[in-house]
Amino acid sequence: MKYCLLIITLLGLTACYEDTDVTLHQPGVYKGKVDTHTQTKEERQAILQKRLSQVQTDR
């Protein structure tokens, strides 16, 4: 019984493990993959405006 309690306690503590690795980023430097859009800025703006007008009917 003692060993079962010990094993359950150890398994419970491993579930609380948090990775302590810290990622430092340089301000103003985007390090992700290139953002490729198939639409122009104006097309995206028109789509967003249409979506907004569908939801925000009271404004």
matplotlib code that plots the C-alpha trace (Angstrom):
import matplotlib.pyplot as plt

x = [0.0, 2.9, 4.4, 1.1, 0.7, 4.3, 3.8, 0.6, 2.3, 5.2, 2.9, 0.9, 3.9, 5.2, 1.9, 2.7, 6.0, 6.5, 9.1, 11.4, 12.9, 12.7, 12.5, 14.0, 12.8, 14.4, 12.0, 11.0, 12.4, 9.8, 11.3, 8.3, 7.6, 6.8, 3.1, 1.7, -1.7, -3.5, -5.6, -4.6, -5.0, -8.1, -9.7, -9.0, -10.4, -13.6, -14.1, -13.6, -15.9, -18.6, -18.2, -18.3, -21.5, -23.2, -22.4, -22.6, -26.1, -26.8, -24.0]
y = [0.0, 2.3, 1.8, 2.5, 5.8, 6.7, 5.8, 7.8, 10.8, 10.7, 10.4, 13.3, 15.5, 14.8, 16.1, 19.5, 19.8, 23.0, 23.6, 26.4, 27.1, 30.8, 32.2, 35.7, 37.7, 40.8, 43.8, 44.6, 41.4, 38.9, 35.4, 33.4, 32.2, 34.6, 35.7, 35.0, 36.3, 35.3, 38.5, 42.1, 44.4, 46.0, 42.6, 41.6, 44.9, 44.5, 41.0, 42.2, 45.2, 42.8, 40.5, 43.5, 44.8, 41.4, 41.2, 44.9, 45.6, 48.2, 50.5]
z = [0.0, 0.8, -2.6, -4.4, -2.6, -3.4, -7.1, -7.3, -5.6, -8.0, -11.0, -9.7, -9.3, -12.9, -14.2, -12.7, -14.6, -16.4, -19.0, -17.9, -21.3, -22.1, -25.6, -26.0, -28.9, -30.4, -30.7, -34.3, -35.7, -37.0, -37.0, -38.3, -41.8, -44.5, -44.5, -47.9, -48.8, -52.0, -51.7, -52.0, -49.0, -50.5, -51.0, -47.4, -46.2, -48.2, -46.8, -43.3, -43.8, -45.1, -42.1, -39.7, -41.3, -41.0, -37.2, -36.1, -37.4, -34.7, -35.7]

ax = plt.figure().add_subplot(projection="3d")
ax.plot(x, y, z, "-o")
ax.set_aspect("equal")
plt.show()
